[in-house]
């Protein structure tokens, strides 16, 4: 009987960072509500961690770091949400002029919306007064204009009407997009087209690879390559029909690029590099360069970023001669992404990606502890 109880309630040795990440997540959750509503829960969690970890670590540092993690999560979420709401509120006050850099330019000649521009603001003026922050905007045009990525343009008398769809507002906030505009045409002034531009080189190389694949592969193969390897949904009927079929069978997630695809690519590169008679550390540097180039030439998703950061942390541990623990690495990866964008926590792609990975890592650690107990 004692063995059965020990089997099901084996304690898993966890790094303190795991609990600090948990508290940071709790702070973000509390930030989405009123602080007074969740303050009791936060205090209870901190006390629980003190009791659970107090036998191993000093209580005062744990209390300080736990409180810091909880408050940081709450503050970062409130700051991100408030800044987006205030900037969006400023834009609806009236027409504004935009001086911006084109960072994305997607052309769709066969669709009703011919062009989608993503503009990174340099200066935004409303009634001869500069806005407090610089918005990131997406402009959908029914008639395309001859601009290139990297161009600096000036657009006058833009009018923004905020959508009433709360879910769409939250999505825009998560993506860092302040506003979306749908315009039949836009009068613009080209201010500068730099001769050398990294973002233009990157965009042109992406499009060349994309167009070459479209010419070389069949429609169905091209749709799968774009979705699973490049991370871009192709605007074609083939992809739409494939998605519809997968939706009927409940396997539409097969069409999404996951961390497993990144792992398979890294595994293939590792296998090929293993055939080269070069030093181990040189192979690791080449592998890091290859995965960095792959990141530059594709459209990353949250699962891709999780796998990429996890891979980088593992390689840093290997190169520095340290042991890697899956739960510790995953906790640090989660913390990095949520510090950068705490709004990710409330979206299904983040929850599924990190939730399932955490469950796998946790049960794997549990299995290791059980095997140690019986051996």
C-alpha positions in Angstrom: 0.0 0.0 0.0 2.8 2.4 0.9 4.5 1.7 -2.5 1.2 2.5 -4.3 0.9 5.8 -2.4 4.6 6.7 -3.1 4.1 5.9 -6.8 1.2 8.3 -7.3 2.5 11.0 -5.0 6.2 11.1 -5.9 7.7 14.6 -5.3 9.3 16.1 -8.4 12.4 18.2 -7.7 11.6 21.5 -9.3 13.8 24.6 -9.7 12.5 27.8 -7.9 12.2 29.4 -11.3 9.3 27.1 -12.0 7.3 28.5 -9.1 8.3 32.1 -9.9 7.1 31.6 -13.4 3.8 30.2 -12.0 3.4 33.3 -9.8 4.2 35.6 -12.8 1.4 33.9 -14.7 -0.9 34.3 -11.7 0.0 38.0 -11.7 -1.0 38.3 -15.3 -4.3 36.5 -14.6 -5.0 38.9 -11.7 -4.1 41.8 -13.9 -7.0 40.9 -16.2 -9.3 41.4 -13.2 -9.4 43.8 -10.3 -6.4 43.4 -8.0 -8.5 43.5 -4.9 -10.5 40.5 -6.2 -7.4 38.3 -6.5 -5.2 39.6 -3.8 -6.3 36.9 -1.4 -5.5 34.2 -3.9 -2.1 35.7 -4.5 -1.2 35.8 -0.8 -2.5 32.2 -0.4 -0.3 31.0 -3.3 2.8 32.8 -1.8 2.2 31.2 1.6 1.8 27.8 0.0 5.1 28.1 -1.8 6.8 29.2 1.4 5.5 26.1 3.2 6.4 23.9 0.3 9.9 25.2 -0.3 10.8 26.5 3.1 12.6 23.4 4.1 15.1 23.8 1.2 15.5 27.5 0.7 15.6 30.5 3.0 12.1 31.9 3.5 12.9 35.6 3.1 14.4 35.5 -0.4 11.5 33.2 -1.5 9.0 35.7 -0.2 10.7 38.6 -2.0 11.1 36.9 -5.3 7.6 35.4 -5.1 6.1 38.9 -4.5 8.2 40.4 -7.2 7.1 37.8 -9.7 3.4 38.2 -8.8 3.6 42.0 -9.0 5.6 42.0 -12.2 3.1 39.9 -14.0 0.2 42.2 -12.8 2.1 45.3 -13.8 3.3 44.2 -17.2 -0.2 43.1 -18.2 -1.8 46.3 -17.0 0.9 48.3 -18.8 0.5 46.5 -22.1 -3.3 46.6 -22.0 -3.5 50.3 -20.9 -1.0 51.5 -23.5 -2.9 49.8 -26.3 -6.2 51.2 -25.1 -5.0 54.7 -24.6 -3.3 54.9 -28.1 -6.4 53.4 -29.7 -8.5 56.0 -27.9 -6.3 58.8 -29.2 -6.6 57.7 -32.8 -10.4 57.8 -32.8 -10.4 61.5 -31.8 -10.0 62.7 -35.4 -8.0 62.6 -38.6 -4.3 62.1 -38.3 -1.1 62.2 -40.4 1.3 59.3 -40.5 5.0 59.3 -41.2 5.9 55.6 -41.2 8.2 52.8 -42.5 6.7 50.0 -44.6 7.8 46.8 -42.8 5.5 44.3 -44.6 3.9 44.5 -48.1 1.6 41.7 -49.2 0.1 41.8 -52.6 -3.0 39.7 -53.6 -3.9 40.6 -57.2 -6.8 38.1 -57.4 -8.6 39.1 -54.2 -10.8 42.1 -53.4 -8.2 43.4 -51.0 -5.3 43.9 -53.3 -2.6 45.0 -50.8 -1.9 44.8 -47.1 0.7 47.2 -45.6 2.1 47.0 -42.2 3.4 50.4 -41.1 5.8 51.1 -38.3 5.2 54.7 -37.2 8.0 57.2 -37.1 5.8 60.2 -36.2 2.0 60.4 -35.9 0.4 63.9 -35.8 -3.2 64.7 -34.9 -4.4 68.3 -35.1 -0.7 69.4 -35.2 0.0 67.5 -32.0 2.2 64.4 -31.8 0.7 61.4 -30.2 2.3 60.1 -27.0 3.2 56.7 -28.6 4.0 55.4 -32.0 1.4 53.0 -33.3 1.9 49.9 -35.5 -0.8 49.9 -38.1 -2.1 47.6 -40.8 -3.7 49.2 -43.9 -5.8 47.1 -46.3 -6.1 48.6 -49.8 -8.6 47.8 -52.5 -6.2 49.5 -55.0 -2.5 48.7 -54.6 0.2 51.4 -54.5 3.9 51.0 -55.7 5.7 51.0 -52.4 8.4 48.6 -51.2 9.4 47.2 -47.9 11.8 49.7 -46.2 10.2 52.8 -47.8 9.5 55.8 -45.7 6.1 57.3 -46.6 3.8 60.1 -45.4 0.0 59.6 -45.4 -2.4 62.4 -44.5 -6.0 62.6 -43.2 -6.4 59.0 -42.1 -9.5 58.2 -40.1 -9.7 55.3 -37.7 -13.0 53.8 -36.5 -12.4 51.3 -33.7 -14.1 48.0 -34.0 -16.7 47.0 -31.4 -15.6 43.4 -31.4 -13.8 42.9 -28.1 -12.1 39.6 -29.2 -10.7 41.3 -32.2 -9.4 44.2 -30.1 -7.7 41.7 -27.8 -6.1 40.0 -30.8 -4.8 43.2 -32.2 -3.3 44.1 -28.8 -1.6 40.7 -28.6 -0.1 41.2 -32.0 1.0 44.7 -31.1 -1.1 46.3 -33.8 -2.8 49.5 -32.8 -5.3 49.9 -35.6 -6.4 48.4 -38.9 -7.7 50.5 -41.8 -9.6 49.4 -44.8 -9.3 52.0 -47.6 -10.3 52.0 -51.3 -7.1 54.0 -52.1 -4.5 56.1 -50.2 -2.7 59.2 -51.3 0.8 59.0 -50.1 4.2 60.7 -50.5 7.4 58.7 -50.8 9.9 60.4 -48.5 12.8 58.0 -48.7 13.7 54.7 -50.3 17.1 53.5 -48.9 19.5 51.8 -51.2 20.4 49.2 -48.6 17.6 47.8 -46.3 17.8 44.6 -44.3 14.0 44.2 -44.0 13.6 44.7 -47.8 16.3 42.1 -48.5 14.6 39.7 -46.1 11.1 40.3 -47.6 12.4 39.9 -51.2 14.2 36.7 -50.3 11.1 35.3 -48.6 9.0 36.1 -51.7 11.6 34.6 -54.1 11.6 31.4 -52.1 7.8 31.4 -52.0 7.4 32.0 -55.7 10.0 29.4 -56.6 8.3 26.8 -54.5 4.9 27.7 -56.1 6.4 27.0 -59.5 8.3 23.8 -58.7 5.7 22.0 -56.6 2.1 20.8 -57.1 -0.7 22.8 -55.5 -1.3 20.4 -52.6 2.4 20.0 -51.9 3.0 23.7 -52.1 0.1 24.3 -49.6 1.6 21.9 -47.1 5.2 23.2 -47.5 4.0 26.8 -46.9 1.9 25.8 -43.9 4.2 23.4 -42.2 7.7 24.7 -43.1 7.3 28.4 -43.9 4.5 29.1 -41.4 2.5 31.1 -44.0 -1.1 30.2 -45.1 -1.2 30.2 -48.9 -4.2 32.1 -50.3 -5.4 29.2 -52.5 -8.5 27.1 -52.9 -6.3 24.0 -52.4 -5.4 25.0 -48.8 -9.0 26.0 -48.1 -10.3 22.6 -49.2 -7.6 20.8 -47.2 -8.5 22.8 -44.1 -12.2 22.0 -44.6 -11.5 18.3 -44.8 -9.3 18.4 -41.8 -11.9 20.3 -39.8 -14.5 17.6 -40.6 -12.2 15.0 -39.1 -11.1 17.1 -36.2 -7.4 17.2 -37.2 -7.1 20.8 -38.4 -4.2 21.2 -36.0 -2.2 19.0 -38.3 -1.9 22.0 -40.7 -0.3 24.2 -38.1 3.4 24.5 -37.8 4.4 23.2 -34.4 7.6 22.8 -32.4 7.9 19.2 -33.6 8.5 20.5 -37.2 11.4 22.6 -35.9 12.8 19.7 -34.0 12.7 17.5 -37.1 14.5 20.1 -39.1 17.2 20.5 -36.4 17.5 16.7 -36.2 18.1 16.5 -39.9 20.7 19.3 -39.8 22.4 17.6 -36.8 22.5 14.3 -38.7 24.1 15.9 -41.7 26.6 17.9 -39.6 27.6 14.7 -37.8 29.0 13.4 -41.1 31.5 16.3 -41.3 34.9 15.8 -39.7 35.0 19.1 -37.8 35.1 20.1 -34.1 32.0 19.6 -32.0 31.8 23.3 -31.0 32.1 24.3 -34.7 29.1 22.1 -35.5 27.1 23.7 -32.8 27.9 27.2 -34.1 26.9 26.2 -37.6 23.7 24.7 -36.3 22.9 27.9 -34.5 23.5 29.9 -37.6 21.3 27.6 -39.7 18.4 27.8 -37.3 18.8 31.6 -37.1 18.7 31.8 -40.9 15.6 29.6 -40.9 13.9 31.9 -38.5 14.7 35.0 -40.7 13.3 33.4 -43.8 10.0 32.1 -42.3 6.9 33.5 -40.6 7.2 32.5 -36.9 4.4 31.3 -34.7 4.2 31.0 -30.9 5.0 27.2 -31.2 8.0 28.0 -33.4 9.3 30.6 -31.0 8.9 28.2 -28.0 10.9 25.5 -29.8 13.5 28.1 -31.0 14.1 29.6 -27.5 14.2 26.1 -26.0 16.7 25.0 -28.5 18.9 28.0 -27.9 18.8 27.5 -24.1 19.7 23.8 -24.5 22.7 24.7 -26.7 23.8 27.4 -24.3 23.9 24.8 -21.5 25.7 22.3 -23.7 28.4 24.9 -24.8 28.8 26.0 -21.2 29.0 22.5 -19.8 25.8 22.6 -17.7 23.1 20.0 -17.3 19.7 20.8 -18.8 16.4 20.0 -17.0 13.3 20.1 -19.2 11.0 21.8 -16.7 13.7 24.5 -15.9 14.2 25.2 -19.6 10.5 25.4 -20.2 10.0 27.7 -17.3 12.6 30.1 -18.5 11.2 29.9 -22.1 7.7 30.7 -20.8 9.0 33.6 -18.7 10.9 35.1 -21.6 7.9 35.1 -23.9 5.4 36.4 -21.3 7.8 39.2 -20.2 8.0 40.2 -23.9 4.2 39.9 -24.4 2.0 39.0 -21.4 -1.1 39.2 -23.5 -0.1 35.9 -25.1 -1.3 34.0 -22.0 -5.0 34.4 -22.9 -4.8 32.9 -26.4 -5.4 29.3 -27.3 -2.2 28.8 -29.3 0.0 29.7 -26.3 -2.1 27.7 -23.9 -2.1 24.5 -26.0 1.6 24.8 -27.0 3.0 25.5 -23.5 0.3 23.5 -21.6 0.9 20.3 -23.5 4.7 20.7 -23.4 4.6 21.3 -19.7 2.4 18.2 -19.1 4.8 16.0 -21.1 7.9 17.4 -19.3 6.2 17.0 -15.9 5.1 13.3 -16.5 8.5 12.5 -17.9 10.1 13.8 -14.7 7.6 11.9 -12.7 8.5 8.7 -14.5 12.2 9.3 -13.9 11.6 9.8 -10.1 9.5 6.6 -10.0 12.2 4.6 -11.7 14.7 6.0 -9.2 12.5 5.0 -6.3 12.1 1.3 -7.5 15.7 1.0 -8.4 
